[in-house]
Amino acid sequence: MVNKNFKKFIKLSDEQKFMLLQALGYNVDSNGFIVDKSNTKVKCDYSKSPVLFKNASILPGSTIIVNTSLITLSEYISDHLENPEEE
């Protein structure tokens, strides 16, 4: 049986992702990195590396922005979706 929380993931086009980032108060710098309002590069909570727009995922039910990889997504799922009652 699939956990109902996994149904929250959707694929966004680059245009939709950019619009969502702007709505959340972020932008993309000239090198393609996501930056906050003070023009500081956003770092992935899991990889601790700056997040490139082309590799970014905005995770459901949050404003968490991560570098998309199997490791970061599995860590997010483990932290937030497998045991949501613990939050």
Secondary structure as UniProt FT lines:
FT   HELIX           4..8
FT   HELIX           14..23
FT   TURN            24..25
FT   STRAND          27..28
FT   TURN            30..31
FT   STRAND          33..35
FT   TURN            37..38
FT   TURN            45..47
FT   HELIX           53..55
FT   STRAND          56..58
FT   TURN            60..61
FT   STRAND          65..67
FT   HELIX           70..76
FT   HELIX           77..81
FT   HELIX           84..86
//
